[in-house]
């Protein structure tokens, strides 16, 4: 078994990586361009459809089947699909390499 000192040193670097020197966040144009790439767009739409459909079935299907769906229910259904889409895009933006360099 590892000693306590060995475990402490292996866990020391387990946090998120430090930001690279001289880098900043991506611009909105870069973020939109990245999210609109066909490969990423197919994946995020697929995630939104699968996760949104499961959440819709859990949360709103009974209301729709009973015929009691009003404007509030429609808004909830739209958000049920929009939230997983946005979360998927957030993951792509923050999971694809270092951010762009700041322009001076």
Legacy VTK file of the C-alpha trace (Angstrom):
# vtk DataFile Version 3.0
C-alpha trace
ASCII
DATASET POLYDATA
POINTS 104 float
0.000 0.000 0.000
1.184 3.553 -0.693
2.419 5.639 2.171
0.488 8.760 3.203
3.231 10.986 1.797
3.041 9.311 -1.619
-0.752 9.722 -1.742
-0.512 13.395 -0.766
1.928 14.157 -3.573
-0.155 12.330 -6.198
-3.299 14.241 -5.221
-1.563 17.611 -5.084
-1.961 18.236 -8.821
-5.478 16.804 -9.103
-7.245 20.176 -9.434
-8.064 22.035 -12.637
-5.071 23.117 -14.699
-3.733 26.606 -14.113
-4.519 29.143 -16.857
-1.808 29.533 -19.459
0.179 32.760 -19.249
-0.933 35.378 -21.749
-4.321 33.801 -22.475
-7.820 35.121 -22.032
-11.366 33.957 -22.639
-12.707 33.375 -26.133
-14.622 36.134 -27.866
-18.357 35.688 -28.490
-17.630 35.309 -32.202
-15.211 32.454 -31.490
-17.700 30.774 -29.148
-20.532 30.968 -31.691
-18.233 29.732 -34.460
-17.126 26.779 -32.349
-20.693 25.861 -31.380
-21.920 26.159 -34.991
-19.321 23.771 -36.410
-21.338 20.925 -37.966
-19.648 18.214 -35.880
-20.336 20.016 -32.587
-23.816 21.100 -33.623
-24.841 17.509 -34.448
-23.628 16.336 -31.053
-25.265 19.110 -29.031
-28.583 18.764 -30.865
-28.502 14.994 -30.303
-27.853 15.496 -26.581
-30.650 18.063 -26.357
-33.098 15.745 -28.112
-32.316 12.723 -25.954
-32.057 14.495 -22.597
-34.904 16.909 -23.398
-37.213 14.077 -24.398
-36.508 12.157 -21.209
-37.085 15.263 -19.090
-40.230 16.125 -21.060
-41.627 12.645 -20.467
-40.860 12.874 -16.755
-42.122 16.408 -16.177
-44.733 17.405 -18.785
-46.074 14.397 -20.659
-49.021 13.846 -18.310
-50.105 17.478 -18.695
-49.919 17.292 -22.500
-51.782 13.956 -22.644
-54.519 15.337 -20.364
-54.934 18.304 -22.722
-54.118 20.885 -20.066
-51.055 22.360 -21.781
-51.141 26.131 -21.830
-48.600 28.793 -22.668
-46.702 28.111 -19.444
-46.384 24.440 -20.299
-45.149 25.268 -23.803
-42.486 27.542 -22.311
-41.415 24.766 -19.933
-41.163 22.320 -22.842
-39.001 24.735 -24.846
-36.707 25.226 -21.841
-36.604 21.455 -21.290
-34.862 21.117 -24.662
-32.927 24.397 -24.578
-31.124 23.802 -21.274
-29.380 20.539 -22.292
-28.440 22.162 -25.619
-26.811 25.109 -23.843
-25.079 22.888 -21.282
-23.669 20.706 -24.076
-22.327 23.788 -25.836
-20.826 25.053 -22.584
-18.985 21.742 -22.253
-17.655 21.990 -25.793
-16.478 25.575 -25.360
-14.674 24.819 -22.115
-13.420 21.400 -23.144
-11.740 22.264 -26.443
-8.240 23.477 -25.897
-6.879 26.653 -24.403
-8.735 29.925 -24.875
-7.660 32.412 -27.518
-4.849 34.852 -26.843
-5.817 38.368 -25.847
-5.407 40.935 -28.593
-3.711 44.085 -27.437
LINES 1 105
104 0 1 2 3 4 5 6 7 8 9 10 11 12 13 14 15 16 17 18 19 20 21 22 23 24 25 26 27 28 29 30 31 32 33 34 35 36 37 38 39 40 41 42 43 44 45 46 47 48 49 50 51 52 53 54 55 56 57 58 59 60 61 62 63 64 65 66 67 68 69 70 71 72 73 74 75 76 77 78 79 80 81 82 83 84 85 86 87 88 89 90 91 92 93 94 95 96 97 98 99 100 101 102 103
